[in-house]
Structure formats: C-alpha cells, structure tokens
Amino acid sequence: MFSFAFLALLIACNNAIVSNWSTSGLSSGGFFTIQMDVAYSSECIGVGVVAGGPYYCAQDSETTALTACMSVPTEIRVKTLETDTDNYAKEGLVDATSNIANQRVYLFSGKKDTTVNTGSVQAAETYYKDYGANVYFDDSQDCAHGMVTNFYGNKCGSFAGEPYIINCDYDLAGKILQW
C-alpha cells in the first residue's frame, strides 16, 4: 500500500501525465498487465504481454488460475470472461470496454513455454480482438518461459528456468515498444 501512496505523491508533486500510458509484463506480470489495462482502459493506450492470459481468467479461483489459465487453456471460456467484463464496466468497477477498441496489444508466447501454455495467450488474443483492439500475436521464437533478448540469457530453445531471460538473438522488448 505504501508504494501506491508514494507513487501518487510522486506523480502529484511532479505534475506527471497519468493518461496515455502503456504497460508490459511477463508471466504473472503479463496477467497483471491485462488486469491493469482493462481496469483503466480509458487511460491506457496499449500493452505488451509476455506469457499472460485474458482478463479475469482465474475468476477468483486459485485452482482455475493454476490450471485453466496456465496449462489447460481449453477450459478458458473467453465469452464468459467478456460477459463478466461487460458487467463490471456497467457497474463502474472497470472502465468502459469501448476504450479497448484500437488499443495496440502485443502478445508473445514462446513455442516451448510449458509454464503458461500458448493457448492461454491465444485466449487473450481472442478477448482483445473481440473488443476491437489492434493485436499482434508473436509466437515466432523456439523458447521456453521467460523474457527474450538479443544479447543475454539462457540459450534459446534449450533451458527453462532461472534467470528466465532467454537469448534468442531477438529484441522482444524492442518489438513491444515499436508495436
């Protein structure tokens, strides 16, 4: 809680612009990126998501989070998530879903990712496209779960695990920012 209060104070004291921002995240950070985007879609202009699934994927269930959202994406019901999102927007719990239209959304999934199944990221793609977002889905790299770089990390395609940075000679951060 302290960090949010500090951030709010920092923004207020420096006259920072708090609209027209974007955010990116990997894995749980990818899921959180989408949560943040949907909740504040009137201010967010786009997202970069590496190995993350659709908004409200877990539906308040740890079991669903660890199964459907991570490894059994055939259990993800995108239309149900969209209905829930629409209802939350009507209740004022998240911003209007019309704000998602035309957002720039870059989604990435490694071909060998066994932590967050590519199907979960594809569910996020469907979710965003159904709301009219401008989506780019990238599954071009033969890598496991992690942040892909062009200069540092575990060898591409060979190792899944710490430090979850993978050298595929591919500038994923640059691709996200350029999108």
Helices and strands as residue ranges (DSSP letters): H 2-13, E 21-26, H 28-39, E 44-50, H 62-66, G 73-75, H 78-90, G 97-100, E 104-108, H 118-130, E 134-138, E 147-149, E 154-155, E 165-167, H 172-178
